[in-house]
Amino acid sequence: GARASGLNGTGAMRQGLSTLLLAVSLCAASPGVLATDYTGLAGGSGGSGFDLDCGANMSLIGIQGKAGSLIDSVQGVCAQFNADGTKLGSNVLTGKAGGAGGASYDLQCLNGTTVQGITGHTGAYVNDLKLRCSGTTPAITESAGRATGSWFAQSCPVNMDARLIRGRSGLWVDAIGLGCKAAQRLRVGAVSIASAVRVGQAAPLTVTMSLVPVENISVRLNSSNERLVPTPGVVTVGSTTTKATATVAASEMGCARITASYKGASASADMVVHGAASPGISVKGPATIGRYGPGATLTVSIPSPSPVYTAIVLSVGGPVGLSGPAVYLSSTVVSIAPNAVSTTFQVQPRHLGCSLIDARVGTGGGAKVTHAIMVVE
């Protein structure tokens, strides 16, 4: 309903202090709220402070409440968005601030857009209110309240979403502003898996989302190697966590890139499966090397020293592309010096892919071990 425009002595004093209080409010971030940038407050100096917070995992998409010739009350409308711009789950409402008078209004940004600013008119109170949205359909919403008084506009910085409504209120909304934070969307944040395991072992895998989803979601897992696949192939991330787990059974030697995908975004991790451990020889070194990198140094060891040179025969196996194996060796025979237990050899990248490097003691039936290595971008 309509509100009287006159001020009594108390109201005049409140208005007289508005400049000082507004200056203080611009510097004060309310404790515990989930924003990193705060707009100023538009309006008068009366009322009690409020923060209506969407929380860490959602963005402000609208403001609803009641209004007449003034904005009687405000309440945030929040939603979570996927990386592809689709909304996940239902809208969630914040608490309310202000009084109970006036007629209901509902201002919302549409088509997957979020609130990035507010505009309207103020005097001693907030007289009317519009939303500025991140998209152009519409860029500015319709108005609630009555467009009288001094015009104002408050906006979040570029690439930030409004995350909360802040201000002061009593029977009406005295002042209003926004709290902003970098725009966040629900996406696969990371895939983690042991970079190297031995054949016959199981490699635990963890998918981590960028946000806690507001409802259960399904994330699809794929492998570049049809013989090294995650189980299950689809994992569920619940509404109270960012993580889900799976397992890759290392049933044979080789390499794989495991990719987790959800709503237009994905993340990957690489793993290799070495041959079974051998008591007579071991090879240690990186599991992956860069396609255009300097190569890698691997160390081959035997369990005890010999009084003479020990020959180690090296060869490259595994999948062979049109350009040959994914890596090549600087030497096919290296020697461990007398009374030593190890030596090194160099592996150079040839093209993207997977190679299995066999290392054997001597040229006969000596101990053998296989080291898998993957060439990546």
C-alpha positions in Angstrom: 0.0 0.0 0.0 0.9 3.7 -0.2 3.2 5.1 2.5 3.3 8.7 4.0 6.2 10.7 2.7 6.7 13.0 5.6 9.3 12.5 8.3 8.9 13.1 12.0 11.8 14.3 14.2 13.3 10.8 14.5 13.0 10.2 10.8 14.8 13.5 10.0 17.6 12.6 12.3 17.9 9.2 10.7 18.1 10.8 7.3 20.7 13.2 8.5 23.0 10.4 9.5 22.5 8.5 6.3 25.7 9.8 4.6 27.9 8.7 7.5 26.3 5.3 7.9 26.4 4.6 4.2 30.1 5.3 4.0 30.7 2.9 6.9 28.6 0.2 5.2 30.7 0.3 2.0 33.7 -0.8 3.9 32.1 -3.4 6.2 31.6 -7.0 4.9 29.2 -8.9 7.1 30.9 -11.8 8.8 30.2 -15.3 7.6 28.6 -14.4 4.3 29.8 -16.0 1.1 30.8 -13.1 -1.1 34.1 -11.6 -2.0 32.9 -8.2 -3.3 30.1 -5.9 -2.0 28.3 -3.1 -3.7 27.3 0.0 -1.9 23.9 0.3 -0.1 21.3 2.5 -1.8 18.6 4.1 0.4 18.3 5.6 3.9 20.1 5.0 7.1 17.4 3.4 9.2 16.5 -0.2 10.0 18.5 -3.2 11.1 21.1 -4.9 8.9 20.4 -8.1 7.0 22.2 -10.5 4.7 20.0 -12.9 2.6 22.6 -15.4 1.4 22.2 -18.0 -1.4 25.2 -20.0 0.0 28.4 -21.2 -1.5 26.9 -23.4 -4.2 24.1 -21.2 -5.7 23.6 -17.9 -7.4 21.0 -15.2 -7.0 18.5 -15.3 -9.9 15.7 -13.2 -8.5 14.2 -11.1 -5.7 10.6 -11.5 -4.5 8.6 -9.9 -1.7 5.9 -7.3 -1.2 5.7 -3.7 -2.4 3.4 -0.7 -2.7 4.8 2.8 -3.1 7.8 1.5 -1.3 9.6 -1.9 -1.2 8.1 -3.5 1.9 10.1 -6.7 1.9 12.7 -8.7 -0.1 13.6 -12.4 -0.3 16.3 -13.9 -2.6 15.5 -16.6 -5.2 18.6 -18.8 -5.7 19.5 -21.6 -8.2 22.5 -23.7 -9.2 23.7 -24.0 -12.8 25.6 -26.6 -14.7 28.5 -25.8 -16.9 26.3 -25.9 -20.0 24.0 -23.3 -18.5 21.1 -25.6 -17.5 19.7 -25.3 -14.1 20.0 -28.1 -11.6 17.1 -28.8 -9.3 14.5 -26.3 -8.0 14.8 -22.7 -6.9 15.7 -22.2 -3.3 14.5 -19.1 -1.2 16.6 -17.2 1.3 15.1 -15.7 4.4 13.1 -12.5 4.3 13.8 -9.0 5.3 11.3 -6.1 5.8 7.6 -5.9 6.7 4.4 -7.7 5.8 2.6 -5.0 3.9 2.1 -4.4 0.2 1.3 -6.6 -2.8 3.4 -9.6 -3.8 6.0 -9.2 -6.6 8.4 -11.6 -8.2 11.4 -10.4 -10.2 13.5 -13.1 -11.9 16.2 -13.4 -14.4 15.3 -16.0 -17.1 16.8 -18.6 -19.4 19.7 -19.5 -17.2 20.9 -16.0 -16.4 21.8 -14.6 -13.0 21.4 -11.3 -11.1 24.4 -9.1 -11.7 23.0 -5.8 -10.5 20.0 -3.9 -9.2 18.6 -0.5 -10.1 15.7 1.7 -8.9 14.9 4.7 -6.9 15.3 5.6 -3.2 14.7 8.3 -0.6 14.6 7.4 3.1 13.6 4.0 1.9 13.9 1.8 -1.3 11.0 3.0 -3.4 11.3 0.7 -6.4 13.5 -2.1 -7.6 14.6 -3.7 -10.9 17.1 -6.5 -11.6 19.9 -6.4 -14.1 20.5 -9.9 -15.5 23.6 -11.5 -17.0 21.8 -12.2 -20.2 19.8 -10.1 -22.6 16.4 -11.9 -22.4 15.6 -9.6 -20.6 18.6 -7.6 -19.5 16.5 -5.6 -17.1 13.4 -7.0 -15.4 10.1 -5.2 -14.8 9.9 -3.0 -11.7 8.5 -3.5 -8.2 7.4 -0.5 -6.2 7.0 3.1 -7.4 9.7 5.0 -9.4 10.0 8.1 -7.3 13.1 9.6 -5.6 16.7 9.4 -6.5 17.8 6.9 -9.1 20.5 4.3 -8.2 22.3 1.4 -9.8 24.5 -1.2 -8.1 26.4 -3.8 -10.1 28.6 -6.8 -9.4 32.0 -6.7 -11.1 32.4 -8.4 -14.5 32.4 -12.2 -14.3 30.8 -12.2 -10.9 27.3 -13.3 -9.8 25.2 -11.8 -7.1 25.3 -14.3 -4.2 23.4 -12.4 -1.5 21.1 -9.4 -0.9 22.3 -7.1 1.9 20.9 -4.0 3.4 18.8 -2.6 6.3 15.1 -3.0 7.0 12.3 -2.5 9.5 8.7 -2.2 8.4 10.0 -1.4 4.9 13.4 -1.9 3.2 15.5 1.1 4.2 18.6 0.3 2.1 19.7 -2.4 -0.3 22.8 -3.7 -2.0 24.4 -7.0 -3.2 27.2 -9.3 -2.3 29.0 -10.8 -5.3 31.4 -13.7 -6.0 33.1 -15.1 -9.0 30.5 -16.9 -11.2 30.6 -20.7 -10.4 29.0 -23.5 -12.3 28.7 -27.2 -11.4 31.3 -29.1 -13.4 33.8 -31.9 -13.0 36.6 -30.2 -11.2 39.2 -33.1 -11.2 39.8 -36.8 -11.6 42.4 -38.4 -9.4 43.8 -41.9 -9.8 47.1 -43.6 -9.0 49.4 -42.7 -11.9 51.0 -46.1 -11.9 50.0 -49.5 -10.6 51.1 -53.1 -11.3 49.2 -55.6 -13.3 46.7 -57.4 -11.1 46.2 -54.5 -8.8 43.1 -52.2 -8.5 43.4 -48.4 -9.0 41.0 -46.4 -6.9 39.6 -43.4 -8.7 38.0 -40.2 -7.3 35.8 -37.7 -9.2 35.6 -34.2 -7.6 32.9 -31.7 -8.6 33.4 -28.0 -8.4 30.4 -27.5 -6.1 28.2 -29.6 -3.9 25.2 -30.3 -6.1 21.8 -29.4 -4.8 20.5 -32.9 -5.8 22.1 -36.2 -6.8 23.8 -36.1 -10.2 25.3 -38.8 -12.5 28.8 -38.5 -13.9 29.9 -40.7 -16.8 33.4 -42.3 -16.8 35.2 -43.4 -20.0 38.6 -44.8 -20.8 40.8 -44.5 -23.8 41.7 -48.2 -23.3 38.8 -50.6 -23.6 40.7 -53.1 -21.4 41.3 -50.7 -18.6 37.8 -49.3 -17.8 36.3 -47.8 -14.6 33.8 -49.7 -12.6 31.1 -48.5 -12.3 30.9 -46.6 -15.6 28.5 -44.0 -14.1 29.0 -42.7 -10.5 26.6 -40.7 -8.4 27.6 -37.6 -6.6 25.2 -37.0 -3.7 23.8 -33.7 -2.5 26.0 -33.5 0.5 29.4 -34.0 -1.1 31.6 -33.1 -4.1 33.1 -36.6 -4.5 32.3 -40.0 -5.9 34.6 -43.0 -6.3 35.2 -45.9 -8.7 37.9 -48.5 -9.4 39.9 -49.5 -12.5 41.0 -53.1 -12.4 44.5 -53.3 -13.9 43.9 -56.6 -15.6 46.8 -56.2 -18.2 49.7 -53.9 -18.8 49.1 -50.7 -20.7 48.0 -47.1 -20.4 44.7 -45.3 -20.2 43.2 -41.8 -19.9 40.2 -41.8 -17.7 37.7 -39.1 -18.4 34.8 -38.0 -16.2 32.0 -36.0 -18.0 29.0 -34.1 -16.8 26.8 -31.6 -18.6 29.3 -30.3 -21.2 32.4 -30.3 -19.0 35.0 -33.0 -18.3 38.3 -33.7 -16.6 40.8 -36.5 -17.1 43.6 -38.3 -15.5 46.3 -40.7 -16.9 47.4 -44.0 -15.5 49.8 -46.8 -16.6 49.9 -50.4 -15.6 53.4 -51.9 -15.2 54.2 -55.5 -15.3 54.4 -57.7 -12.2 57.3 -56.9 -9.8 60.4 -59.1 -10.2 62.7 -60.0 -7.4 65.7 -59.9 -9.8 65.3 -56.5 -11.4 63.3 -53.2 -11.1 62.8 -50.1 -13.2 61.9 -46.8 -11.7 60.9 -43.6 -13.5 58.0 -41.4 -14.6 54.8 -42.9 -15.8 54.2 -40.1 -18.4 56.3 -37.9 -20.5 55.4 -34.9 -22.6 55.1 -35.2 -26.3 57.5 -32.3 -26.9 59.4 -32.6 -23.7 63.1 -33.5 -23.2 62.4 -37.2 -22.5 63.0 -39.0 -19.2 65.6 -40.7 -17.3 64.8 -44.2 -15.9 66.8 -46.1 -13.3 67.2 -49.9 -13.6 68.4 -51.8 -10.5 69.4 -55.3 -9.4 69.0 -56.5 -5.8 72.8 -57.1 -5.1 76.1 -56.0 -6.7 78.2 -58.2 -9.0 82.0 -58.1 -9.2 81.7 -57.8 -13.0 79.6 -55.6 -15.3 76.0 -56.6 -15.5 74.3 -56.2 -18.9 70.7 -55.0 -19.0 68.9 -55.5 -22.3 66.2 -53.0 -23.1 63.4 -53.2 -25.7 60.2 -51.4 -26.5 56.8 -53.1 -26.9 53.2 -52.3 -26.7 50.9 -50.7 -29.3 52.8 -49.5 -32.5 51.4 -46.6 -34.5 52.2 -45.7 -38.1 55.2 -43.8 -36.8 56.4 -46.8 -34.7 56.4 -47.1 -30.9 55.4 -44.1 -28.8 58.9 -43.8 -27.4 62.4 -44.8 -28.5 65.5 -45.7 -26.4 68.8 -44.0 -26.6 70.4 -47.4 -26.1 69.2 -51.0 -26.1 71.9 -52.3 -23.8 73.1 -50.6 -20.6 75.6 -51.9 -18.1 75.6 -51.8 -14.3 79.2 -51.3 -13.2 81.0 -53.8 -10.9 80.0 -53.5 -7.3 77.1 -51.2 -8.2 73.4 -52.0 -8.2 71.9 -49.5 -10.6 72.3 -47.5 -13.8 70.2 -45.2 -15.9 68.9 -45.0 -19.4 67.1 -42.4 -21.5 63.6 -42.6 -23.1 62.6 -40.1 -25.8 59.0 -39.3 -26.9 58.1 -40.1 -30.5 54.3 -39.5 -30.6 51.3 -39.7 -28.4 50.6 -43.2 -27.1 51.7 -46.0 -24.8 54.8 -48.1 -24.7 56.0 -51.0 -22.7 59.7 -51.0 -21.9 61.2 -54.5 -21.1 64.3 -54.7 -19.1 66.1 -58.0 -18.8 69.3 -59.1 -17.0 71.6 -60.5 -19.6 70.7 -61.9 -23.0 69.5 -65.3 -21.8 66.7 -66.1 -19.4 67.6 -63.5 -16.8 65.1 -61.7 -14.6 62.8 -59.4 -16.5 60.4 -56.5 -15.7 58.2 -54.3 -17.8 57.7 -50.6 -17.2 54.8 -48.8 -19.0 55.2 -45.2 -20.1 52.6 -42.9 -21.7 53.4 -40.0 -24.0 50.9 -37.1 -23.4 50.5 -33.6 -24.6 
